[in-house]
Amino acid sequence: MSDALETFELARNIGREVTEADKYAARSLAEDELPHPQLARARYYTDGGLYSEAQSTLDAIVTPELKTHRDKIEYHYRKARLYHKTYKLDAAKTEYAKVIEINGDANWYYAPNACLQMGYLFVYEKKKDQAQSYFQQALSYKKHEYKNSIDTKARSALSQLNRK
C-alpha cells in the first residue's frame, strides 16, 4: 500500500496529460481512493488474455465488500468484458445491462463503453434496431473518460449500419 501511495504521488507530480489514457490516469490520481486492487488485477488479466486468472480474481471478490459506487459498476463491467472476450455472449449482455442500469448519471466510461459493446453484440446478432439504439445511447453520455474514442467508434458503427 505504501508503495502504491508513493507511486501515485510521484505520478501526480511529474505525469503529463497527452492522450485519453493519460487523462484517465490523471482523473484516477485526483481521486482520494486507490483503485480496488482485485478489480485492477482482473482488468490487467483480461486485457492481457489471462482469462482464467481474471475469472479467479473476479470470483474471489466478495461483492458486499465493494464500498464505492464506482467499484460496484466496475465489478460488473469487468465481468462483462471477460465474458465478451471468452465468447459467453449472453452473460456479457447481462453484465453490460447491469453496468448501464446501475451507472446512473456517473461520468465514468463504463456505461458508455457497455452501450458500445452491446451495440456490437447486436450487430453480430443481426439485430440492427437494438444495435442502433445502443450506439446512440453510447453517444448520449457526456464528459467521461475516452469520450472521443467511444463516440468515434459509435458514430462509425452507426454509419456502417446505415449503409446496410
C-alpha positions, 0 to 999 in steps of 0.5 A, spaced: 500 500 500 505 504 501 508 503 495 502 504 491 501 511 495 508 513 493 507 511 486 501 515 485 504 521 488 510 521 484 505 520 478 501 526 480 507 530 480 511 529 474 505 525 469 503 529 463 496 529 460 497 527 452 492 522 450 485 519 453 489 514 457 493 519 460 487 523 462 484 517 465 490 516 469 490 523 471 482 523 473 484 516 477 490 520 481 485 526 483 481 521 486 482 520 494 481 512 493 486 507 490 483 503 485 480 496 488 486 492 487 482 485 485 478 489 480 485 492 477 488 485 477 482 482 473 482 488 468 490 487 467 488 479 466 483 480 461 486 485 457 492 481 457 488 474 455 489 471 462 482 469 462 482 464 467 486 468 472 481 474 471 475 469 472 479 467 479 480 474 481 473 476 479 470 470 483 474 471 489 471 478 490 466 478 495 461 483 492 458 486 499 465 488 500 465 493 494 464 500 498 464 505 492 459 506 487 464 506 482 467 499 484 460 496 484 459 498 476 466 496 475 465 489 478 460 488 473 463 491 467 469 487 468 465 481 468 462 483 462 468 484 458 471 477 460 465 474 458 465 478 451 472 476 450 471 468 452 465 468 447 459 467 453 455 472 449 449 472 453 452 473 460 456 479 457 449 482 455 447 481 462 453 484 465 453 490 460 445 491 462 447 491 469 453 496 468 448 501 464 442 500 469 446 501 475 451 507 472 446 512 473 448 519 471 456 517 473 461 520 468 465 514 468 466 510 461 463 504 463 456 505 461 458 508 455 463 503 453 457 497 455 452 501 450 458 500 445 459 493 446 452 491 446 451 495 440 456 490 437 453 484 440 447 486 436 450 487 430 453 480 430 446 478 432 443 481 426 439 485 430 440 492 427 434 496 431 437 494 438 444 495 435 442 502 433 439 504 439 445 502 443 450 506 439 446 512 440 445 511 447 453 510 447 453 517 444 448 520 449 453 520 455 457 526 456 464 528 459 467 521 461 473 518 460 475 516 452 469 520 450 472 521 443 474 514 442 467 511 444 463 516 440 468 515 434 467 508 434 459 509 435 458 514 430 462 509 425 458 503 427 452 507 426 454 509 419 456 502 417 449 500 419 446 505 415 449 503 409 446 496 410 
